[in-house]
């Protein structure tokens, strides 16, 4: 449809059902955001193009802290923070993407070689997603796009995965009649991030964004993960999902993240295995003295965390399927305790380090007093914390956290029931 038709469609409330599905009680605010994106596209590329509008969500890790990289299970969900794009299909083989707040990117689809100078840049993701589509026998072609994101960078909600999945969704709908599956788009997105963006990553982020809703993911076979949708509405639970980002500069902590999978795999090798998913908790426990002696206590603790945490994900999924939210919250708290006490990815082991995440978790646990749940979110080491707060106490909780860590430190999210979609 033409830009003027897209505007009218939104203004005349014809897209309200879609907006309500994607954003819940934030639907009206989002309508204004989409209208602004249409205006920005027109200012950049003119008013006469036929356009389509797409949305791809960020994600939150609900259970399974540091389990995916060793073939374990993860509980993840897409969220109502997303990246949107106004797109026009173009003749030729050139992709133009103008993202709000960034310099525009232009990629020629006849040149899809890895370019090290693009590592860490959006152009690398465009090139990598296109290459991933072609390598799998799918079609690509030119388009012009304006994108805008409300997925906060550095918040643990996977802004890069959301952008990759958005690009895959555009290629899927414009050139493949929407026939490329969600898991395939996730794999292509992971390929782009690893090979073209220069960031080693598992498949969880991209899969959670691409599949949508809540899913339990088993990565024992990473090339063919088992993904089980979990039917549950957090909106009916009486709780809100709040992420707290205490701030602080953690850019020099990559070695701490990287040490965790290395320790886990070190233990697995003692059993003649490649990954910890190949051994049970009972086997680990029976050989714990040898593990401590050969690999050290940090590795032994990381392995204990993994074996209990990957099983805990199954329990969390069952609790949600059974509608037992109290049991689910108890398991979230146990996950958080394990990350703190065994995995050790909350406290930063450096002199005078910013321990904001530990402070945030301590404050949250005291505030909740057993009536919700809190845990470290994602990789840890001073990053984002995840909190399940009774709905009637959310504003009080926000005031507490922002009073300590500053305005905007507390983000209230909702689980989005669907993955990437063509909105218009």
DACORKA-V893224 format. One record per backbone hydrogen bond with DSSP energy under -0.5 kcal/mol. NH is the residue of the N-H (numbers start at 1). CO is the residue of the C=O. If there is no record, write none. Layout:
nh->NH co->CO
nh->NH co->CO
This chain:
nh->3 co->47
nh->3 co->49
nh->6 co->2
nh->7 co->3
nh->8 co->4
nh->9 co->5
nh->10 co->6
nh->11 co->7
nh->12 co->8
nh->13 co->10
nh->14 co->9
nh->15 co->9
nh->16 co->13
nh->19 co->15
nh->20 co->16
nh->21 co->17
nh->22 co->18
nh->23 co->19
nh->24 co->20
nh->26 co->23
nh->27 co->24
nh->30 co->26
nh->31 co->27
nh->32 co->28
nh->33 co->29
nh->34 co->30
nh->35 co->31
nh->36 co->32
nh->37 co->33
nh->38 co->34
nh->39 co->35
nh->40 co->36
nh->41 co->37
nh->42 co->38
nh->43 co->39
nh->44 co->40
nh->45 co->41
nh->46 co->42
nh->51 co->1
nh->52 co->87
nh->54 co->85
nh->55 co->421
nh->56 co->83
nh->58 co->81
nh->59 co->157
nh->60 co->77
nh->62 co->60
nh->62 co->75
nh->63 co->75
nh->67 co->64
nh->68 co->64
nh->70 co->67
nh->71 co->68
nh->72 co->67
nh->74 co->217
nh->75 co->63
nh->76 co->74
nh->76 co->215
nh->77 co->60
nh->78 co->213
nh->79 co->58
nh->80 co->414
nh->82 co->80
nh->83 co->56
nh->84 co->148
nh->85 co->54
nh->86 co->146
nh->87 co->52
nh->87 co->85
nh->88 co->144
nh->90 co->142
nh->95 co->107
nh->96 co->94
nh->96 co->143
nh->97 co->95
nh->97 co->105
nh->98 co->145
nh->99 co->97
nh->100 co->147
nh->102 co->99
nh->105 co->97
nh->107 co->95
nh->109 co->93
nh->109 co->107
nh->111 co->108
nh->116 co->114
nh->118 co->115
nh->119 co->116
nh->120 co->197
nh->121 co->118
nh->124 co->121
nh->125 co->121
nh->126 co->122
nh->127 co->123
nh->128 co->124
nh->129 co->125
nh->130 co->126
nh->131 co->127
nh->132 co->128
nh->133 co->129
nh->134 co->130
nh->135 co->131
nh->136 co->132
nh->136 co->133
nh->137 co->134
nh->138 co->133
nh->142 co->92
nh->143 co->94
nh->144 co->88
nh->145 co->96
nh->146 co->86
nh->147 co->98
nh->148 co->84
nh->150 co->82
nh->152 co->150
nh->155 co->152
nh->162 co->158
nh->163 co->159
nh->164 co->160
nh->165 co->161
nh->166 co->162
nh->167 co->163
nh->168 co->164
nh->169 co->165
nh->170 co->166
nh->171 co->167
nh->172 co->168
nh->173 co->169
nh->174 co->170
nh->175 co->171
nh->176 co->172
nh->178 co->172
nh->179 co->176
nh->185 co->181
nh->186 co->182
nh->187 co->183
nh->188 co->184
nh->189 co->185
nh->190 co->186
nh->191 co->187
nh->192 co->188
nh->193 co->189
nh->194 co->190
nh->195 co->191
nh->196 co->191
nh->196 co->192
nh->197 co->192
nh->199 co->193
nh->200 co->198
nh->207 co->203
nh->208 co->204
nh->209 co->205
nh->210 co->206
nh->211 co->207
nh->212 co->208
nh->213 co->416
nh->215 co->76
nh->216 co->228
nh->217 co->74
nh->217 co->215
nh->218 co->226
nh->219 co->72
nh->219 co->217
nh->222 co->220
nh->224 co->221
nh->225 co->222
nh->226 co->218
nh->227 co->225
nh->228 co->216
nh->228 co->226
nh->229 co->227
nh->230 co->214
nh->231 co->229
nh->232 co->230
nh->234 co->232
nh->236 co->233
nh->237 co->234
nh->239 co->234
nh->240 co->389
nh->241 co->413
nh->242 co->240
nh->242 co->387
nh->243 co->411
nh->244 co->385
nh->245 co->243
nh->245 co->409
nh->246 co->244
nh->246 co->383
nh->250 co->248
nh->253 co->250
nh->256 co->253
nh->257 co->253
nh->258 co->254
nh->259 co->255
nh->260 co->256
nh->260 co->257
nh->261 co->257
nh->262 co->258
nh->263 co->259
nh->264 co->260
nh->265 co->261
nh->266 co->262
nh->267 co->263
nh->268 co->264
nh->269 co->265
nh->270 co->266
nh->270 co->267
nh->271 co->267
nh->271 co->268
nh->272 co->269
nh->273 co->268
nh->277 co->70
nh->278 co->275
nh->279 co->276
nh->284 co->280
nh->285 co->281
nh->286 co->282
nh->287 co->283
nh->287 co->284
nh->288 co->285
nh->291 co->287
nh->292 co->288
nh->293 co->289
nh->294 co->290
nh->295 co->291
nh->296 co->291
nh->296 co->292
nh->300 co->296
nh->301 co->297
nh->302 co->298
nh->303 co->299
nh->304 co->300
nh->305 co->301
nh->306 co->302
nh->307 co->303
nh->308 co->304
nh->309 co->305
nh->310 co->306
nh->311 co->307
nh->312 co->308
nh->313 co->309
nh->314 co->310
nh->315 co->311
nh->316 co->312
nh->317 co->313
nh->318 co->314
nh->319 co->315
nh->320 co->316
nh->321 co->317
nh->322 co->318
nh->323 co->320
nh->324 co->319
nh->325 co->323
nh->328 co->324
nh->329 co->325
nh->330 co->326
nh->331 co->327
nh->332 co->328
nh->333 co->329
nh->334 co->330
nh->335 co->331
nh->336 co->332
nh->337 co->333
nh->338 co->334
nh->339 co->335
nh->340 co->336
nh->341 co->337
nh->342 co->338
nh->343 co->338
nh->344 co->339
nh->345 co->339
nh->349 co->347
nh->350 co->348
nh->353 co->350
nh->355 co->353
nh->359 co->355
nh->360 co->356
nh->361 co->357
nh->362 co->358
nh->363 co->359
nh->364 co->360
nh->365 co->361
nh->366 co->362
nh->367 co->363
nh->368 co->364
nh->369 co->365
nh->371 co->368
nh->373 co->388
nh->375 co->386
nh->377 co->384
nh->380 co->377
nh->381 co->345
nh->382 co->346
nh->385 co->244
nh->386 co->375
nh->387 co->242
nh->388 co->373
nh->389 co->240
nh->389 co->387
nh->391 co->238
nh->393 co->390
nh->394 co->391
nh->397 co->393
nh->398 co->394
nh->399 co->395
nh->400 co->396
nh->401 co->397
nh->402 co->398
nh->403 co->399
nh->404 co->400
nh->405 co->401
nh->406 co->402
nh->409 co->406
nh->411 co->243
nh->411 co->409
nh->413 co->241
nh->413 co->411
nh->416 co->78
nh->416 co->414
nh->417 co->21
nh->419 co->211
nh->421 co->55
nh->423 co->53
nh->423 co->421
nh->424 co->53
